[in-house]
């Protein structure tokens, strides 16, 4: 179910955290192309949560995800930007 309010519930946050952790573990064991695909997918997953950027909420959630997942905050922010820049790219294309 899409988040249209821009605010995550605890359950949505845990699902997002779990999904990101799985993506990162997969990326750590993958070749460069797979790492790029996973990085794009991290940005896609975060972007799909449609976090509100009002009053710093977006960055607040990213800081929490960084802390809880062990993924650097800047890496999460870069993944979101990377996905936005290459939103038409299909990770299955290679």
HELIX and SHEET records of a PDB file:
HELIX    1   1 UNK A   10  UNK A   28  1                                  19    
HELIX    2   2 UNK A   32  UNK A   48  1                                  17    
HELIX    3   3 UNK A   54  UNK A   56  5                                   3    
HELIX    4   4 UNK A   57  UNK A   69  1                                  13    
HELIX    5   5 UNK A   73  UNK A   85  1                                  13    
HELIX    6   6 UNK A   91  UNK A   93  5                                   3    
END                                                                             
